[in-house]
Amino acid sequence: MTVVMLPARLHENPDLCAAYIRTLGGSVKIGLLGWDYSGIDPDGPALMEFGRERGHEMTFFTLEEITYRSGTNGVEIGLGGEPAASFDAVINRSKLYGDDWQDRVERLSMLSNVPGLRLFDPADAWVTGYSKFQMAQRLAAAGIPVPPIRSAVTLADVEAAYQEWGPLVLKPSFGYRGNDVERIADLTADKAIVEDLLSRFPTLVCQPYYSTAGGEYRITVAGTATPLNTLKLPAAGSWRCKTMEGSSFERLDAPDELVELSLRATRAMGLTLAGLDILPHDSGYLVLEVNPVPGFLDLMGKEQHRQVLGGVFDWAEARIAETAE
């Protein structure tokens, strides 16, 4: 593992920080913990290539390639056949979803516990980012405005939420790409939808439905930068602001208060790179989600894509240097 001492005057200048690391320590060894090898996440390879351009030694691997064995220092972790302790840092874009999620969380947790290894970001932040309940809990504790929530395990629980708020949004706590997210506009008419969700998920998240007619903001935070911001508008006849379901989007010049809120929410979640879904509201804004694996990072072209990648490495390089002091 490279040891780099960073003078205090460089801490607030990412460009000088990166240059200083490369000058004194040669290349920094960084792993990229990717989604998989299918190519479904093109931003993983893009981060690999950008890291090499910055002069770092980059290695790609997946959660399936994390191994454990007893060694002289206790249980030692391997990453794609290399000792985890030989890495300065790992950038995490792993997949926790799936029937084998317990094994995947265990692997990420084992990696998170390697002494001296900077993981962007560790298992605690990752799992909290995947869980709607834990996310709401952490954001609310940090003073971030979020929609109210209730848990539901029975039809009576959903009925109680409907009586309190009227139209609802129902979804599983652990979801993927907006699957199984349903709007309950009329509880009697939509009873079959509710019963289907209750039959497939042990606990549902209940939230009031807020109109999306005016669109939804997607703010991408990369370290301390917010280079990719859009306004998403639902397709005609739809309430969902999902690009994959035909919603439109346009570039957003985010106001300072929206940028500041996004940075606060990302730091509260312990994330380096995040895609935030934020709804304009009478009282200001409501943070709907802070996604730990934002996609479509090249949505607005190459220049902004590189700004996102650069924001990740600026943040990682500064944290690596801090650890080495």
N, C-alpha and C positions, 0 to 999 in steps of 0.2 A: 504494500500500500504506500502510495506516495505521501511524503510529509512536506507540506508547504506552509511557511510562515508568512502571514499577510500583515503588512503594516496597517495600522488603524486608519490612516488617511485614505486607503484604497477601498474601505468597506462600502462606501456609498457610490462607487463608480464601477459598474459591472464590466465595462470594456477594459479598464485598467486592471481590474481583478482577474479577468480571464487571461489577459496578456501576462500578468505577473505569475500566475500559476504555470502557464506554459513555459515561461522563461526559466523559472527556478526548478520546477519539478519535471520538466519534460512533459510528456503526455499524461493526463490523468486517466485512470482506468475506470470506465463507466459501463455498467451493464444496462441493457434495455430489456426489461421484463415485458414481453409482448403478449398480445391477445392470443394469437396462434400463428401458424405458418400459412394460412389460407389466403392472405392478402385482403381479408375483410376490413382490416384496419391499416390503411396506407400511411397513417401518420406515425406509426411505429417505425417503419423503415425510413421515413422522412427525418425523424429524430436521430436515427442512427447516422444517416449521411451528414446531417448538420453537425453532429458531434465530431465526426471525422474532420469536417472542414475547420472546426475550432481547434483541431490538433489533438483531440483525445483518442485514446485507444478504446474502441467500442466493441461490445459483444452482445449479440442477441440471444435470448433464450426465453422459454415459457415456464409456467408453473410446473408443468409435467417434468421439466428437466432439473428441478430442485431435488437434491438427494441429501440423505443424512447417513453418517456413520461415526462410530466412536473413534476418537483420536487422542493425541497427547493433551489436547486442551478441552477435553470433554466431547460433546456431540458436535461434530464439524459439519458444516453445510457446504454442499457443492452446487455450482451453478453451471449447467451445461458442461460438466466435466472439469471445471476449474474451482479452486477453493473460493468460497465467498469472501473470506478474509483478504484475498488478494485484490479485491475491488475497492476503489475509493468511494463509489456511489453506485446506486441502481435507480434508474427512472422506471416507474411502475405504470404500465398500461395493461395490466393483466385482466383476465376474465374470471370473475368469481361465480357467475351464474352457471347453472347446470345441476343435473342430478347428483353430481359428485362434489357439491359445493363445500361439504365438510372437509374433504381432503384438500380442496383448493385453499380454503381459509387457513387450514393447518399449515400448509406449505408457506403461505405468505407470512403467517405469524412466526414460523421458525426463522425465516429470512429476516424478519423485522428485529429479531433478538440477537443478530450477529453483532458482537461488540465492535464499535468503531466504524461500522458501515452506515453511510448516510443513504436512507431509502426515501425516495420521493414518489410515493408517500407510503408510510407503514400501514400494517394491517388494521390498526384501530381507526385511522382516518378513512381507509378504504371501505371497511364494513359499515361505518357510520354513514358514509356517502351513499351506500347501496340501500340502507334501511330508511324508509320514509319516517318511521317513528323516531329512531335515534337522531336523524337529521333534524326533525322538528324540535326535539328536545334540546339539542346542542345549540341550534340557531336561536331559539327563544331564550335560552340561558345567557346568550351573548347580547341580548337586546335587539336581535334582528327581527323585523316584522315578518311574521309568517301567518298563514291561514290557521284558524282554530282546527283542532282534530279531535276525533273520538275513535276508539277502537270498537270493532263490531265482530262478534262471533255468532250471533243469532239474528234472525229476522227482527226480533223485538228490539235489538240494539240499533238496527238501521232505522226502524220506525221512530225510535226516540230521537235520533239525530235529525230525521226528516221533520219531526214536530218542532224541533228547536230552530232549524235553519231553513226549512223548505227544500228546494232542489239541491241535490248532493252530487259530489264526485266520489265514487267508490273505486278502490284499487288495492291490490296486494301491497304489503310493506316492501317486499323484495320483488321488483318488477324489472322489465327489460324493454327499452325502446317504446314505452307507452302502451305495451300490450296489456290487455285486461283492465284498462282504465275506462270506466263507464260513467256517463252522466245519468242520474236518476231524476228525471223531470217530474214524473208522476209515479208515486210509489205503487199505486194500484196497477197501473198499466205496465210498469217496469218490474213487477214482482218476480217474474221468471228470471230476469237478468240478475237480480239480487240473489235469488236462491241458487243460481248456477255458480256465481262467484263464491258464495258461502260453502258450496259443496266441494270446491277445488282449492280453497285457501283457508288455513286455520283461523286467521285473523285478518280483517279488512280495515283499511284506513278510510274513515269517513271525514269529508271536509265539505264546507258549503260550496256551492257552485257560484263562481263569479263569471260574469259575462266576459267573453274574449272578443267581442265585436270590434273593439278598438285595437286588438292585437296584443302581442306578448313580446317582451324584450328577451333577447338572448345575448348575454354579456359573457365573453370569453376572457377569463383571467389567466395570465401566464406569468407567474412570479409577481412582480409589481406592475406589470403592463396589462392593458386592456385593448389589444390591437384589433379585435374582431368582434364588432357589435352590430346586431341586426334587429329590426322590427319584423316579427313574423305575424302574418295575417291569415286567418283560417280560410279554407276554400269555401265557395258558395254552398250554403246549406249545411256546413259543418261548424262545430264549436272547437275542434282541435286545431292547435297551431303546430302541426307536424308537417315538415317538409316532405316526408315520404308519403303523406296522404294528400298532397296537392296544395298545401298552404304556400302562399307567396312570401317573399321576404325582400327587404330593402335595407341598404346600409343605414346605420344609425350613428349620428353624432351624439353620443351619450352625454347628458349633462353631468356636471361635476358630482352632484349628490348621488346620482345613480352609479357612477364609477366608484365613489367612496363606499357606498353600501355594498357593492359587489366585492370589493377588496376586503372589507370587514367580514363579510359572510364567508369568503374563501379562507381567510386566516382562522376564523372560528372553527371551520371544519378541518383545519390542519392540512389543507391541500396546496399543491404547487400550481397545478393546471386544473381548471374547472370551467364548466359551462353552466351558467346560471340562467334559469327561467324565472323571469320577474314580471309581475303583472302590475300595470298602473292601477292605482286605487284611489278612492276619495281621500284617504288619509296620507297618500304618498305612493308607496310601493309595497307589494307583498312578494317575498321571495318564495317561489313555489318549490324549486329544487336547486341543488348544487351538485351537478353531475361530475363524478371523478374521472370519467373517460369521455370527454367531449369529442365528437367526431366532426367531419366536414371542416377541418381546420383550414383547408385551402379554398373555402367557399367564395371568398372575395379576391382570389388571385394569388399569384406567387409572392408579391411583395408583403402582403399582410400575413400570408402563411409563414414566411420567414421571420416576421416579427413575433409571431406566436412561438415558433421554435426557439428563437433567440431569447425570449422572455423566460422560457423554461431553463435554458442553460445559464443565463445570467443568474437566476435564483440559485440553481444547483451549485454553480462554481463558487458563489459567495458563501454558501453554507459549508461546502467542502473546506474552504480556506479557514472559516471560523473553527471548524472541528480540529484542524491541524495546528492551530495556534497553541 
